[in-house]
Amino acid sequence: MPRSNRPRRRPAVPRSAKAAEASREDGDDFDPERVLAGFARLESAPDGDWRVRQVTTRNAAKEYTCPGCSRTIPPGVAHLVVWADDHLFGEAAGIAERRHWHTHCWRTRTFRYR
């Protein structure tokens, strides 16, 4: 029988896939570390304190609906992810209710005074 020159090792799994598998094994569907990846700046406005994170064109992979103009944000378009920093039910609830905004819509939004 001829000898095989192919390696018998399993194919390598990328690091991000390993981390995703580890979080699935723990039973956590919600991963705040994935949401907070990148730098989120704090913005104070009359309608509250907001955490704002920039999504680059490279990382924009899904289609979202902007709450400012009700139009879609197609994949490949840079935009902002915004969530309440001072949410009534805590940080996890604020992250769970995050929204994707066009950059222009976020800057020109009207404030709701309480």
C-alpha positions in Angstrom: 0.0 0.0 0.0 1.5 3.4 -0.9 2.2 5.9 1.8 0.1 9.1 2.1 2.0 12.4 2.4 -1.0 14.3 3.7 -0.9 15.5 7.3 -3.4 13.8 9.6 -4.1 16.8 11.8 -7.5 18.3 12.0 -7.9 21.7 10.2 -7.3 24.7 12.4 -10.3 26.6 13.7 -10.0 30.4 13.6 -9.8 32.2 17.0 -13.1 34.0 16.6 -14.9 30.7 15.9 -13.2 29.1 19.0 -14.5 32.0 21.2 -18.0 31.6 19.7 -18.0 27.9 20.4 -16.9 28.5 24.0 -19.8 31.0 24.6 -22.3 28.5 23.1 -21.0 25.8 25.4 -21.7 28.0 28.4 -25.3 28.4 27.3 -25.1 32.2 26.9 -27.0 33.5 23.9 -26.3 37.2 24.8 -22.7 38.2 24.9 -22.1 41.8 26.1 -18.4 41.6 25.2 -19.3 41.1 21.5 -21.6 44.1 21.6 -19.0 46.3 23.4 -16.2 45.4 21.0 -14.7 48.6 19.8 -14.7 51.9 21.5 -18.0 53.3 22.6 -18.0 57.0 23.5 -20.4 58.6 26.0 -22.7 61.3 24.7 -24.9 63.4 27.0 -28.0 65.0 25.5 -31.3 66.4 26.8 -32.9 63.0 26.2 -30.4 61.1 28.4 -26.9 59.6 28.3 -26.0 57.5 25.3 -23.2 55.1 24.4 -22.3 55.5 20.7 -20.1 53.1 18.8 -19.0 53.6 15.2 -19.5 50.6 12.8 -17.0 50.7 9.9 -17.9 49.7 6.3 -15.9 46.6 6.7 -17.8 45.5 9.8 -21.3 46.5 8.5 -22.5 43.0 7.4 -26.3 43.1 8.0 -29.2 45.3 7.0 -30.8 47.5 9.7 -33.6 50.0 9.8 -32.6 53.5 11.1 -35.1 54.8 13.7 -34.4 58.4 12.7 -35.5 58.1 9.0 -37.1 54.6 8.9 -34.9 53.7 5.9 -32.7 50.7 5.7 -29.0 50.8 6.3 -27.6 48.3 3.7 -24.6 46.1 4.4 -21.3 47.9 3.7 -22.4 51.3 4.9 -20.8 52.9 7.9 -23.2 53.8 10.7 -23.6 54.1 14.5 -24.8 51.7 17.2 -26.4 53.6 20.0 -27.8 52.4 23.4 -28.9 54.0 26.6 -26.2 54.4 29.2 -28.6 55.3 32.0 -31.3 52.6 31.3 -33.8 52.1 34.0 -33.2 48.3 34.2 -29.4 48.5 34.0 -26.6 48.2 31.5 -27.6 44.8 30.0 -31.1 46.1 29.2 -29.7 49.2 27.6 -27.4 47.0 25.4 -30.3 44.7 24.5 -32.3 47.7 23.2 -29.5 49.1 21.1 -30.3 50.7 17.7 -28.4 51.2 14.5 -28.6 54.8 13.2 -27.3 56.6 10.1 -24.6 59.0 11.3 -26.4 62.0 9.9 -29.7 60.9 11.4 -28.1 60.6 14.8 -26.5 64.0 14.7 -29.7 65.8 13.5 -32.2 64.0 15.7 -34.8 66.0 17.6 -34.6 65.7 21.4 -37.6 64.7 23.4 -37.6 66.8 26.5 -38.9 65.0 29.6 
